[in-house]
Amino acid sequence: MKELKGTFVVMVTPFDENQNINFKAMEENIEWYIEKGAHGLIPLGSTGEMASLTEKERYEVAEFVVKIVNNRLPVCIGTTSETTTKTIEYTRHAEKIGADAVLILPPYYYNPVQEEIIYHYESISDAVNIPIMIYNNPGTSGVDIQLETVLKLAEKENIKYIKESTGDIIRLREIERLGHGNIITFCGSEELVFESFFLGAQGWVSVIGNALPELSSAIYEETVINKNYKRAKEIYNALLPLCIELETSGKLVQIIKYCMDRRGVNGGNFRSPRLPLSKEYCKKIDRLLEKAVDFNKSR
């Protein structure tokens, strides 16, 4: 298994006008991500509209992405489900088809307590060998995996990573400080990546990387590898207005798909009940995207 580090694009799932998955468009996107320097890919995350897909579609997407990537990059597949049993099924499938890791939210409907969260992840860990990335996103799941729970789960050999999406930079700092290297942090907040890398994060699960993979990967390279913090901050500042909009608008999927379409790649349609962006709002996104694209051209 490949070690996960760097900027991982959490992929959109492009749909055609009939809301069917457009696999040709998905393949073109994968080639675009790789060509533009992405360090890894994550299909079937929140950005990929995982909750809007059928079980059959989820298996198809997982298999398709692993096949097309063909070991050129690490692939971390989202295997979240509401029950432990079903999550294990999805995770075993990811392991069987050759994924490098899995990304798992806690059950998100019935608000499990911390003991149940521990049971959930430990049961999955015991059922597979594939590396697991915990996904802590209270804004999406309604469940906050507490620091003590994360540190407990980090004792499991194959629970190796956490995508920290609370938006609380202190939480990431404390995982880094108290985790003693047992768990590797990935930034899961679009507007905190520069700060997260400074505190020790080894990766970024990036939404904006769908539309600007060159810049999202460059932040990691300049901060973590080259230690060129001045340059990294310039890149960050170029992306930040759009990243803030993604985090705060409540329209993350629509915005990133719109940005991709504007850049000539395949954002595609989205599944209902999501509604299109208004014309006025699109003008705002156009201005933010244009500034980031202009900066990228000037590098």
C-alpha positions as CSV (number, residue, x, y, z in Angstrom):
1,M,0.0,0.0,0.0
2,K,1.2,3.5,-0.8
3,E,1.7,6.0,2.0
4,L,-0.8,8.8,1.7
5,K,0.6,12.3,1.7
6,G,0.1,15.5,-0.3
7,T,-3.0,17.0,-1.9
8,F,-5.8,14.4,-2.6
9,V,-8.6,15.6,-4.8
10,V,-11.9,14.5,-3.4
11,M,-13.5,13.8,-6.8
12,V,-16.9,15.0,-8.1
13,T,-19.1,12.5,-9.7
14,P,-20.2,13.9,-13.1
15,F,-23.8,13.2,-14.2
16,D,-25.4,13.7,-17.6
17,E,-28.6,15.6,-18.2
18,N,-30.6,12.5,-17.1
19,Q,-28.7,12.3,-13.8
20,N,-26.9,9.2,-14.8
21,I,-23.2,8.8,-14.0
22,N,-21.0,10.0,-16.9
23,F,-18.1,7.6,-16.8
24,K,-16.4,9.0,-19.9
25,A,-16.4,12.4,-18.2
26,M,-15.0,10.8,-15.0
27,E,-12.2,9.2,-17.0
28,E,-11.3,12.6,-18.6
29,N,-11.3,14.2,-15.1
30,I,-9.0,11.6,-13.7
31,E,-6.5,12.2,-16.5
32,W,-6.8,15.9,-15.9
33,Y,-6.1,15.5,-12.2
34,I,-3.0,13.4,-12.9
35,E,-1.7,15.7,-15.6
36,K,-2.0,18.7,-13.4
37,G,-0.2,17.2,-10.5
38,A,-2.6,15.8,-8.0
39,H,-1.0,13.5,-5.4
40,G,-3.9,11.2,-4.8
41,L,-7.6,10.8,-5.5
42,I,-10.7,10.2,-3.3
43,P,-13.9,9.0,-5.0
44,L,-17.2,8.7,-3.1
45,G,-16.7,11.4,-0.6
46,S,-19.2,14.2,0.2
47,T,-18.1,16.1,-2.8
48,G,-18.7,13.0,-4.9
49,E,-22.4,13.0,-3.8
50,M,-21.8,9.7,-2.2
51,A,-25.1,9.8,-0.3
52,S,-27.0,10.3,-3.6
53,L,-25.6,7.1,-5.2
54,T,-27.1,3.7,-5.2
55,E,-25.1,0.7,-3.8
56,K,-24.5,-0.6,-7.3
57,E,-23.3,2.8,-8.5
58,R,-20.9,3.1,-5.5
59,Y,-19.3,-0.3,-6.4
60,E,-19.1,0.8,-10.1
61,V,-17.4,4.1,-9.3
62,A,-14.9,2.5,-6.9
63,E,-14.0,-0.1,-9.5
64,F,-13.8,2.4,-12.3
65,V,-11.5,4.8,-10.6
66,V,-9.1,2.1,-9.4
67,K,-9.0,0.7,-12.9
68,I,-8.4,4.0,-14.7
69,V,-5.8,5.3,-12.2
70,N,-4.0,2.0,-12.6
71,N,-1.5,2.6,-9.7
72,R,-0.4,6.0,-11.0
73,L,-1.6,7.6,-7.8
74,P,-2.9,6.4,-4.5
75,V,-6.7,6.0,-4.4
76,C,-8.6,6.3,-1.1
77,I,-12.2,5.2,-1.5
78,G,-15.1,6.6,0.6
79,T,-16.8,3.6,2.2
80,T,-19.1,5.3,4.6
81,S,-22.5,3.8,5.5
82,E,-25.0,4.1,8.3
83,T,-24.4,0.6,9.7
84,T,-21.1,-1.1,10.7
85,T,-22.0,-4.2,8.7
86,K,-22.6,-2.2,5.5
87,T,-19.5,-0.1,6.0
88,I,-17.4,-3.3,6.4
89,E,-18.9,-4.6,3.1
90,Y,-17.9,-1.5,1.2
91,T,-14.5,-1.5,2.8
92,R,-13.8,-5.1,2.0
93,H,-14.8,-4.4,-1.6
94,A,-12.3,-1.4,-1.7
95,E,-9.6,-3.7,-0.4
96,K,-10.4,-6.4,-2.8
97,I,-10.2,-4.2,-5.9
98,G,-6.8,-2.7,-4.9
99,A,-7.6,0.6,-3.3
100,D,-4.8,2.1,-1.2
101,A,-7.0,3.3,1.7
102,V,-10.6,4.1,2.7
103,L,-12.3,7.2,4.0
104,I,-15.0,6.7,6.6
105,L,-17.5,9.0,8.3
106,P,-19.1,7.8,11.5
107,P,-22.8,6.8,11.3
108,Y,-24.6,10.1,10.6
109,Y,-28.3,9.5,11.2
110,Y,-28.8,8.5,14.8
111,N,-26.0,10.4,16.5
112,P,-23.9,7.7,18.1
113,V,-22.1,8.4,21.4
114,Q,-18.3,8.1,21.5
115,E,-18.3,4.5,22.7
116,E,-20.4,3.5,19.7
117,I,-18.0,5.4,17.4
118,I,-15.1,3.5,18.8
119,Y,-17.0,0.2,18.4
120,H,-17.8,1.2,14.8
121,Y,-14.2,2.0,13.7
122,E,-12.6,-0.8,15.7
123,S,-15.0,-3.4,14.2
124,I,-14.1,-2.2,10.7
125,S,-10.4,-2.2,11.5
126,D,-10.6,-5.8,12.7
127,A,-12.4,-6.9,9.5
128,V,-9.8,-5.6,7.0
129,N,-6.2,-4.8,6.5
130,I,-6.5,-1.8,4.3
131,P,-5.5,1.6,5.9
132,I,-8.4,3.6,7.3
133,M,-8.8,7.4,7.2
134,I,-11.2,8.6,9.9
135,Y,-13.4,11.4,8.5
136,N,-14.5,13.9,11.2
137,N,-16.9,16.3,9.8
138,P,-19.6,17.4,12.3
139,G,-21.1,19.8,9.7
140,T,-21.9,16.9,7.4
141,S,-22.5,14.0,9.8
142,G,-23.8,15.8,12.9
143,V,-21.3,13.8,14.9
144,D,-18.1,15.1,16.3
145,I,-15.4,12.5,17.0
146,Q,-13.8,13.8,20.1
147,L,-10.0,14.1,20.6
148,E,-9.9,11.3,23.1
149,T,-11.7,9.0,20.7
150,V,-9.3,9.8,17.9
151,L,-6.3,9.0,20.1
152,K,-7.9,5.7,21.2
153,L,-8.6,4.7,17.6
154,A,-5.1,5.6,16.6
155,E,-3.9,2.6,18.7
156,K,-5.3,0.3,15.9
157,E,-2.6,-0.6,13.5
158,N,-4.5,0.1,10.3
159,I,-6.3,3.3,11.5
160,K,-3.5,5.5,10.1
161,Y,-5.1,8.8,9.0
162,I,-7.7,11.3,9.9
163,K,-9.4,13.9,7.7
164,E,-10.0,16.7,10.2
165,S,-12.9,18.8,9.0
166,T,-14.2,20.5,12.1
167,G,-12.8,23.8,11.1
168,D,-11.1,24.0,14.5
169,I,-7.4,24.4,14.0
170,I,-6.8,23.7,17.7
171,R,-8.2,20.2,17.2
172,L,-5.7,19.4,14.5
173,R,-2.9,20.8,16.6
174,E,-3.9,18.6,19.5
175,I,-4.1,15.5,17.4
176,E,-0.6,16.2,16.1
177,R,0.7,17.0,19.6
178,L,-0.8,14.1,21.5
179,G,-1.0,11.5,18.7
180,H,2.8,10.9,18.8
181,G,2.8,10.0,15.2
182,N,0.3,7.2,15.5
183,I,-2.1,8.9,13.2
184,I,-1.4,11.2,10.3
185,T,-3.6,14.3,9.9
186,F,-5.1,15.5,6.6
187,C,-6.7,19.0,6.4
188,G,-10.3,18.7,5.6
189,S,-11.1,22.4,5.7
190,E,-10.7,24.3,2.4
191,E,-9.9,27.6,4.3
192,L,-7.3,26.2,6.8
193,V,-4.8,24.2,4.7
194,F,-1.8,26.6,5.0
195,E,-2.2,26.7,8.8
196,S,-2.7,22.9,8.9
197,F,0.5,22.2,7.1
198,F,2.4,24.4,9.5
199,L,1.0,22.4,12.4
200,G,2.1,19.1,10.9
201,A,-0.6,17.9,8.6
202,Q,0.8,15.7,5.9
203,G,-2.1,16.0,3.4
204,W,-5.1,17.9,2.2
205,V,-8.4,16.4,1.1
206,S,-9.1,19.2,-1.4
207,V,-12.4,20.2,-3.1
208,I,-10.9,23.1,-5.0
209,G,-8.4,20.6,-6.5
210,N,-11.1,19.5,-8.8
211,A,-10.9,22.8,-10.6
212,L,-7.4,24.1,-9.8
213,P,-5.3,21.0,-9.1
214,E,-2.1,22.8,-10.1
215,L,-2.5,25.3,-7.2
216,S,-3.9,22.9,-4.6
217,S,-0.9,20.6,-5.1
218,A,1.5,23.5,-5.2
219,I,0.5,24.6,-1.7
220,Y,1.6,21.2,-0.3
221,E,4.8,21.2,-2.3
222,E,5.9,24.7,-1.4
223,T,5.0,24.4,2.3
224,V,5.9,20.8,3.2
225,I,8.6,19.9,0.7
226,N,10.3,23.1,-0.3
227,K,9.7,25.1,2.9
228,N,9.1,28.1,0.7
229,Y,6.5,29.7,2.9
230,K,6.3,33.0,1.2
231,R,5.4,31.3,-2.1
232,A,3.0,29.0,-0.4
233,K,1.2,31.9,1.1
234,E,0.9,33.6,-2.2
235,I,-0.8,30.5,-3.7
236,Y,-3.0,30.1,-0.6
237,N,-4.2,33.7,-0.8
238,A,-5.0,33.3,-4.5
239,L,-7.2,30.3,-3.7
240,L,-8.6,31.5,-0.4
241,P,-11.6,33.6,-1.5
242,L,-12.9,30.7,-3.6
243,C,-12.2,28.2,-0.8
244,I,-14.1,30.3,1.7
245,E,-17.0,30.4,-0.6
246,L,-17.0,26.6,-0.9
247,E,-16.9,26.2,2.9
248,T,-19.6,28.8,3.8
249,S,-22.1,28.8,0.9
250,G,-23.9,25.6,1.5
251,K,-23.5,25.0,-2.2
252,L,-20.2,23.3,-2.4
253,V,-21.1,20.7,-5.0
254,Q,-22.7,23.2,-7.3
255,I,-19.9,25.7,-7.0
256,I,-17.1,23.2,-7.7
257,K,-18.9,21.6,-10.6
258,Y,-19.6,25.1,-12.1
259,C,-15.9,26.0,-11.7
260,M,-14.8,22.8,-13.4
261,D,-17.2,23.5,-16.3
262,R,-15.8,27.0,-16.6
263,R,-12.2,25.6,-16.8
264,G,-13.2,23.2,-19.6
265,V,-13.4,20.0,-17.6
266,N,-16.3,17.9,-16.5
267,G,-18.2,19.2,-13.6
268,G,-21.5,18.0,-15.0
269,N,-24.9,18.0,-13.5
270,F,-25.8,17.1,-9.9
271,R,-28.5,15.1,-8.4
272,S,-31.7,16.5,-7.1
273,P,-32.8,18.0,-4.8
274,R,-29.7,20.2,-5.4
275,L,-30.7,23.3,-7.5
276,P,-28.5,25.3,-9.9
277,L,-26.7,28.4,-8.9
278,S,-28.4,31.7,-9.8
279,K,-27.0,33.8,-12.6
280,E,-26.0,36.6,-10.2
281,Y,-24.2,34.1,-7.9
282,C,-22.4,32.6,-10.9
283,K,-21.1,36.1,-11.7
284,K,-19.6,36.2,-8.2
285,I,-18.0,32.8,-8.7
286,D,-16.7,33.8,-12.1
287,R,-14.8,36.7,-10.5
288,L,-13.2,34.6,-7.8
289,L,-12.3,31.8,-10.3
290,E,-10.8,34.3,-12.8
291,K,-8.5,35.8,-10.2
292,A,-7.2,32.3,-9.2
293,V,-6.8,31.3,-12.8
294,D,-4.9,34.5,-13.6
295,F,-2.6,33.9,-10.7
296,N,-2.0,30.4,-11.9
297,K,-1.1,31.7,-15.4
298,S,1.3,34.2,-13.9
299,R,3.4,31.7,-12.0
